[in-house]
Amino acid sequence: MLHKTHPHFIRCIIPNEKKACGVIDAALVLNQLTCNGVLEGIRICRKGFPNRTVHPDFVERYALLAAKEAKSSEDPKACAEAILAALVKKKDLNEEQFRVGLTKVFFKAGVVAHMEDLRDARLAELIGGLQAQIRWYNELIRAKKLREELAALVTIQKNIRSWGLLRTWEWFKVYGYLKPQLKSGKQAEEMEKLGCEIKTLGATLTQEKAKREAVEKENAKLTEERDRMLADLEMSKESGHVVADRLTRMANDNADLGKVVSEASEKLAELESRNADFTRMQKSVEKDQDNLKRNIEDISITLEKSASENRAKEEQIESLRSEMNEQDQSIAALNKEKKQREEENRKLAEDLQAEQDKNNQAKKIKMKLERTLDQLDDDMEREKRLNADVEKAKRKAENELRLLQEQLAEVTKQKYDNESAVEKKTNEFKALNDRLREEEALVGKLQKQAKDTSVRLEEVEEEIEHERQARASCDRTKGKLQAELEELQDQLERQNGATTAQIELGKKKDAELAKLVSELEELTMSQKDQSVAVRRRTNESAGELSENLEALQKAKAKSEKDKDNLKRQFEDASEQLIQEGRAKVEQERIAKMYEVQVAELQAKCDEQHRQLQEFGKTKGLMQNEGSDLASKVEEMKAKVSAVSRSKALCVSQLEEAKRSMDEEAKERQAMTATIKNMEHELEQLRESLDEEINNKFDILHQVSKANEEVQQWREKYECEGLVNQDEIEELRQKQQAKMFELRDQVDAANTRIIALEKQKARLTTDIEDAKIDAERHEAATEQLNKKQKAFDGIIDEWRQKLETLNRELSSAQKESHSANTEIAVIKAAQSNLNEELEALRRENKSLCQEVKDVTEQLSVGGRSANDIQKMIRRVEIEKEELNRALDEATAALETEESKVIRAQAEVAQIRTDIASRIREKEEEFESTRKNHGRALESMQASLEIECQTKSELHKTKKNLEGEINRNEIALDHANKASQDAQKTIKSYLEQLKTLQSQVEEEQRQRDSFKENLMNAEKKLVLAESEKEDLLADVAQAEASKRHLEVELSTARNEHNDVHAQNTALNAIKRKSETELCQLKKELDDTLENLKNGEDRLRKSQSDTDKLAESLQNEREHSEHLKRLQSSLEHQITELHTKLDEAQTTAMKSGQKAISNLEARILAAEKNLQAERRKHQEAIKEYGRQDRKVRELAFQLDEDRKSNKRIQETIEKLQQKQKVQRKQLEDAEELANMNLQKFRKMQLALTNAEERADIAEQSLTKLKSKTRTKAVEVADQ
């Protein structure tokens, strides 16, 4: 076995401790396997995923099971996941049986074999379908051949019938008598003359073709020169400084073209003279050859072709002239465009300066944004690193949790297994005690029976192995026979056209096949009966099995002999079939040759004259149509080119109009936003003005009150005059102090009023400017709307024109396509006609010779006619016989096909029956083997149990019961400890959930308190600023002071409340932190926090991406401006050179140009103002983006803090997991200790059993000795 297999390792296992052969101790073997770790390895292997394949290999091998999913993407991992998902949907796999990794797919034990079974089934389906399609295709080809043969037979019959009619027709006899008297012999000479003339005309035609090709080459050169001119014109649009030189070149080229046209016209005149000469030659040929009108018509058609080509050339010359006129027009248009571009260049020179200013400002903004972007990129990289560390820690924690859960599950399983084992052992001990008492008397008998059965079993196993070998050899012979049957079926399908003799042989072979099938069935039945007999005999005795094996061997020898005979018969039949098929093919070939000759002779004589006439007419028509279509195609190409140019112009105009509309819409939006901002600022200023006016009125009121009090005091002083001078001085000082304070307040109020009035004046001027700008913009928008409407109308018109042009294009393309196809068809037909003409000429010569031969034979006499009639009759008779043979062959073929189909069905049934019987036999053999094995195991167990003594068993039983009780107590303690641990874990988890909910609530409260704190701090800052401003006005503005004091008191109360809440929150935070140090947070909450952080990161990334996009847009804009600047500078230099040259010529048109330039300068100034406004708006947008960047930086800082907190919680969780791991390791150690104790108990039991065996042996010896002594005593 070691040499046959390829083991990775070897485990030596002791079957029993008695060193006896054929005895297996199941418990000992299991103990050894568990101690060696084999069972544990198998369990781990089955629990894990031992089998694995790389993603590309998996997709390549199992793409058959899900073809669509295998092609769903280019990533092999995605394809593998899709294939496995499809198999799960089909319920061929479970999700627990596999796992998809980064580079491999992992499978559990046995899943790969199941996948291979599914793949084999799918391959069988595909191959069966492919075979069916191939057979269907072969049958179609065979049916097509049969139809063609039937059509050929029908044509042969028609030709023979027509010949039979002609044979009895009297006019044909008259034709035979008159034929030798006619001047038919001179036709060959006339045909030779005509052939010579045709050759001369062909030579002239080749010369004309050569000349025509030369003219076409010249035409092609002219077209190339025209294309070059057009390219030069397009280049002149891009570069204006070369226009003048190009114009001179164009004039020279026009002169050259005129020369070329004159040369072409001269050549055309020569061609026309040649054509006139050819017409004269044609007239002379018509006078000389009146009898050969048909050939002259062909020559006239060729001449018409040359005339049509000349017309086409004339049309081309006219088209060239029209193109020259178009080029002149394009040159005039280019001059106009030159002037327009000079004016546009002046505008662009003015716009350049404004764009340069914008570029400088944009560069500054760009530098600032690049700095901010660099900072953001650094921050992003730091956060990515932090997130990667957090994810690694998360994965570690998840893996550790999974391991802990699996270990817990294993511990619980081991606990339940131990409990069940203990219960089984107690029950077994009780059963063993009962059996020991009952089975002591049956020990001797069972030992004898065990020896006999072991000997018989060995013999039976040897016989079973012999039977298996015989069955394998039978299966091999059966497979060979089936392959031979399939080969014979293929040969029968190929030899469908066999004759009646072959059909009879086929019937005989079918009978032989039926006999063979019946013999096979008898053999299988005999094998089945023999296997049944073997099954019975195995139950009865081993001797009958040997006899059955000998019978099977004899049957095998018979089947091999039958097989050899069948092979020989099949080979002979195949050779006969091949020979007969060859003979039949030769006969069919000869018959087809005769039929083809007869048909060709009759058809060629009738159709030659008709074909000549039709070919001449069709040739002329096709040539005319070809010339017309060529002219149409050129016209359509010109139209298509014009339409494509107009379409491109329309598209460019549309895009420009859309751009202008978008820019106007953006300007409108910006103006509306600025107007709204100005209105908002106006409202704020009005409110501040109203407040200052009210304050002023209050101060004036207080001043008036003070003056009244002063007057009252004066009156009192004047009236009474008794007031003390000290009091008066005090009052005076107080009043002076109040007056100074009031004056200070009045001055401050006046300064504020003046400042507000200045702001009001500024705002009014700004509002007026904004209104003026708004009015301008409204007027501009109205103008733009009008322009837009006009543009819409123009666009609609152009769209209608485009639609009409597209329709014309499509129709022209269709017509050109159809014309091209017709031209190709005409060319193919023309070539075919030429070939058929040559073939007809050859056939005419051959037919003339055959006609001569026939006339000679007719003149000789009627003997040949009688012989021909006899031959025709023989042919008809042979034809009838062949038809009958064909009908019989088709009928025989149908019968053979039906028989073959039946044989195939019977063979399939035989295969299924044999396979089912073999399976039944294997199942029966396995069942018998299992029963014998069980009986042996039960006997061995009973023998081992009976060898033990009662006394030692009782002692060991007591000891074992004590140890079992101890183990049960220890197990109970371990179970209780594990249950307590589980309960504590659950309670910890519940506490964690509650604490997490509390922490979340506290975090929410904390956030709200932070917001309140921020608001309160802002309010405090505002209050302090107001307090500093209003310290000088406290004495007189008591109402405002009270209001501020109230606000301060409320703010202080809020601040105190917030402070108290913060202290409470800090206390709660400390408590929660202490509790969090003791307890474990769940990973789901950390995951949620991580997700929130990721979301924030994504938001920040999106904001940074937006900023980057805006930066890129500005960069692109600046680059575009630079490019414009460079191109404009280049154009300006060129224009300066042109201006120097054109100043002499442009003095007359200078005034108009100056007026136009002034108008454009005004427009450029307006554009400058608009660009400055846009620049201001860009600066405002830059400020907004700076604010957003700061906010994003603040958010990033908060995200960092939250990530740090998450990392701290993860570290705490890891520490708790370590503690739990230690607890689990302690529990596992306890379980291992219990297992070791259990194994010790098992060893003690085995030792006790051995002692019991030894004691039984000693007892038997003593009993034998006592019996011998008793016998001796009795004898004495």
Buried (B, 14 or more C-beta within 10 A) or exposed (E): EEEEEEEEEEEEEEBBEEEEEEBBBEEBBEBBBEEEEBEEEEEEEEEEBBBBBBBEEBBEEBBBBBEEBBEBEEEBBBBBBBBBBBBBEEEBBEEEBBBBEEEBBBBBBEBBEBBEEBBEEBEEEEEEEEEEEEEEEEEEEBEEEBEEBEEBBEBBBEBBEEBEEEEEEEEEBEEBEEBEEEEEEEEBEEBEEBEEBBEEBEEBBEEBEEBBEEBEEBBEEBBEBBEEBBEBBEEBBEEBBBBBEBBEEBEEBBEEBEEBBEEBEEBBEEBEEBBEEBEEBBEEBBEEBEEBEEBBBBBBBBBBBBBBBBEBBBBBBEBBEEBBEEBEEBBEEBEEBBEEBBEBBBBBBBBBEBBEBBBEEBEEBBEBBEEBBEEBEEBBEEBEEBBEEBEEBBEEBEEBBEEBEEBBEBBBEBBEEBBEEBEEBBEEBEEBBEBBEEBEEEBEEBEEEBEEBBEBBEBBEBBBEBBEEBBEBBEEBBEEBBEBBEEBBEBBBEBBBBBEEBBEBBBEBBEBBBEBBEBBBEBBEBBBEBBBBBBEBBEEEBEBBBEBBEBBEEBBEEBEEBBEEBEEBBEEBBEBBEEBBEEBEEEBEEBEEEBEEBBEBBEBBEEBEEBBEEBBEBBBEBBBBBBEBBBBBBBBEBBBEEBEEBBEEBEEBBEEBEEBBEEBEEBBEBBEEBBEEBEEBBEEBEEBBEEBEEBBEBBEEBBEEBEEEBEEBEEEEEEEEEEEEEEEEEBEEEBEEBBEBBEEBBEBBEEBBEEBEEBBEEBEEEBEEBEEBBEEBEEBBEEBEEBBEEBEEBBEEBEEBBEEBEEBBEEBEEBBEEBEEBBEEBEEBBEEBEEBBEEBBEBBBEBBEBBBEBBEBBEEEEEEBEEBBEEBEEBBEEBEEBEEBBEEBEEBBEBBBEBBEEBEEBBEEBEEBBEEBBEEBEEBBEEBBEEBEEEBEEBBBBBBBBBBBBEBBEEBBEBBEEBBEEBBEBBEEBBEBBEEBEEEBEEBEEBBBEBBEBBEEBEEBBEEBEEBBEEBEEBBEEBEEBBEEEEEBBBBBEEBBEEBEEBBEEBEEBBEEBEEBBEEBEEBBEEBEEBBEEBBBBBEBBEEBBEEBBEBBEEBBEBBEEBBEBBEEBBEBBEEBEEBBEEBEEBBEBBEEBBEEBEEEEEEEEEEBEEEBEEBEEEBEEBBEBBEBBBEBBEBEBEEBEEBBEEBBEBBEEBBEBBEEBBEBBEBBBEBBEEBBEBBEEBBEBBEEBBEBBEEBBEBBBEBBBBBBBBBEEEEEEEEEEEEEEEEEEEE
